[in-house]
Amino acid sequence: MDWDATRRRSATTDGPEAGRELSSELRAALPPRFEAVGEALASGSGSVAACEVLGGVLARDGVSLAEALDDLAATWRQVLGAEPAHVELRALAVAWSDATLGYVHGLSCADPLTGLASLAHLRTCIGDLFRAGPAHETHALVVVVVDGARDVEQLGEPLARAMEDAQVGATVRGVFPGRETIGHIAPGRLVVLAERDLLLLRRVDLLMRMLESGEPPRPRVWIEGLPDSDRSVTVLLDELTRL
């Protein structure tokens, strides 16, 4: 079998309508964002690359895979009067999946609005410490609560809430500039996973003074000890999110 020829056929759309330009009327009738795919189909220049690019774009725009595949099929039917080929379907689906997985993996590590560690990532870090030894003896949580967070949420300003939390997080990072994990566990609630060393109390005192210099309501700060078992950590973090 001539594999080179097979690859060329897969990369080039051959059909009764190939080799022509996409009319303005047909272009306007295509599903949104599928114009480049339609043009590639009409010209016969190959639509696999266009499907790969479009799959990632659609995923990042929040379009479901089912909707993306339906729109691809509609584009093929309108331009070529046929169902989409497997290679184009696969290209779009793989690109959509890769973009979605990348987004999900990013969310598991960082809160998308504040840039701070997510609750899930903080929980994983604590679990790793317990697997290495008695984490409740070596580490503690520094809790920062910005009063009034619930009122801001009720006013329908989650973005403003997140921006304020990000600013508080920047102050916290200035006091804990090392490898400490700073988590955003809920609106107005930040937690630092820090070592129980001789500097911890001094750092907490400095953080309190820095946060008190801002406008009211001033955040509350305290040290929360870790429970003596990893299984109890989830309960503690759940309580801290609902303070």
N, C-alpha and C positions, 0 to 999 in steps of 0.2 A: 504493500500500500504506500502511496506517495503521501507521507505525513506532512511535508511542506505544503503540498497542494491543499491538503485538508485544512491546515491552519489558515491558509490564505482564504479559503472559502468561508471559514468560520469568522474571519475578521472582516469579510466583505459581504454586504447584504445584496444577494442576487434575487431579483424578482421581476415580474412584468412591469412594475412601475419604477424600477431602479434606473438611475442615470438621468433623472430630471430634477428640476428645481422645485422647491416647495412653494406653492402659491400662497399669496398673502391670506386668502380666504381659509385655506386648509391650515395654515400656521395658526391663525386666530382660533380655529376650532379645536386645536390640540389641548390636552390637559395642561394646566400651568406647569412651567419648568421643563416640559418635554419638547420644547422647540428644537433644541440641539439634536435630540434623538431623532425627531421627525426629519430634520434636514439630512442627517446621516443616512437614514433609511431611503429617502427620496433620491439622493445622489448615488447611493450604492457604495459610499466610501468606507462603510463599516461603522456599526453603532455600538460595538462592545465597549470601546473606551468611553464613549458618551454615557453609557449605562453605568459604568464603574464610577465616574465622577458624580453622576446624578444620584446614585444610591446613597453616597455619603451626605450629599446636600439635603436630600429628603429626610434622612434620619436625624440630622442636626436641626431641621426645621420642625421636627415632631410629627412627621407623616408616618403612619403605620406601614408595615411591610405589605399588608394586604391591599391597602389603598395604592401603594406604589406599584405593585404588580398589576392591579386592575388598570391603572393609568397607562402602564407600559403596553398592556394588551390592547387598550383602546387606541393608543398611538399607532401600533402596528396595523390594526384593522382599518384605521382611517387612511393611512399612507399606502399600505401595500395590499390591503384587503385580505390579510392572513393573520394567523395567530403568531405570537412571538416565538423565536427560536430558543432552544434550550440555553445556548451559550449567552444570549443577552439576558435571559431570565436569571441565570446563575450569576452573571457579572453584577447585576443590580442588587440581587439578594445578598451576595457576599459583602459587597461594599456597604450596604445598609447595616448588616450585622456587625461588621468590623467597627463602624462608627458608633453604633449603639453600645457595643461592649466597651469601647474606649470611654464613652461617657459614663457608663455604670461604674467602671473601675475607678474613674476619677471621683465620682460621688462617694465611693466607699472610703476614700482617703481624706477628701477635703469638702467642706461645705461650699457649694458653688457661689454663694452670695458673699460670704465673708472671707473665704480663702483659708479659714482655720480648719483644723482637723474635725472630721465628723464624729458623731457619737459612736458610730460603728468602729471607726478607726481607733478612737480612744479606748473602746472596750477591748479591741484586739491587742493594743499595746499593754494594757494591764494584764491581760491573760498571758502574754509572753513573759512578763515579769514574774508571775506566779509559777510558771513552768520552770523558771530559772532558780527560784528560791522563795523564801518568805517575804513576799513583796510588801506586806503590811509593816514589816520592820525596816525596810530600806526606802520606801516611798510613801508619799502622801498626796492628797489632792488640795490644791489651792483653789477655792471656789470664789468666783466673782459674779455677783448678782446685781444687775442694774434695775432698780425699782422703777415701776411704771411701765415695764415691758408689755404687760398684758393690755394696758390701756391703749398703747400705741397700736397694737395689733387690732384692737377693736375699732380703731379709727380708719382701718383699711390702709395702713402705710407700712406693709412688710418690708419694702425696699428701704425706706427711711430707717426702720428698726435694724435691718441688716447692716446698713452703712454705719450706724452708731456703734453696733457691736464690733464691726471691723476696726473702728477707731479705738475702742477700748482694747481690742486684741493687740493693736499696734503698741499701746502703752504697756500691756502685759509682756509682750515680747521684748520690749526694751529692758524690762527688769529680769526676765528669764531668757537671755539671749543664746543659751546653749542648746542642748539636745532635748530639752523638755518638750513634751507634747502639749500643745494648747488646743483644747477642744471647744467647739461651739455646740453645746448639747441641746439648746432651746433658745428661743428669742430672749435676749437679756441675760443669758446664763453661759458663762465661760468657766472652764475647768483646766487647771494646769496639773499635769502629772509630773511631780518634782521629787527629787531625792531628799531624804531626811538628813541633811547635812547641817553643819554649823552655821551656814549662811541662810538657811531657809527663813528663820524668823526675821532676820534683818531685811531680806528681800520682800517679805510680806509687808513689813512695816513701811518700807520705801514705796511699795506699790500702793498702799493705802493713802500715803501722803500725796502721791502723784495724782491719784484719781480724785482725791478730795479737792484738788485745786481747780477742778473743772466746774461746769455749771450744774446746779441741782436738777434732778435728784442724783445724789452721789452714790456710786456703787457700794455695795457691802462686800467685804472681803474676809474670808476666814480659812483656816486649815481644817480639812476634813480627813480623818484617818481612814485608811483602807481597812475593810473587814479582814479577818484572818483566813478567809477561804475565798477562792476565786468564784465559787458558786454564788456568794452573797454580793458580788460586785454589781451584778445586773440590777438587783433590788436597790442598792445604794444609788446608782446612777439614775434609776427611774424616779426615785424620791427627789433627787437634785433637779431634775427637769421640771418637777411640778411644784417647786417652792413658791 
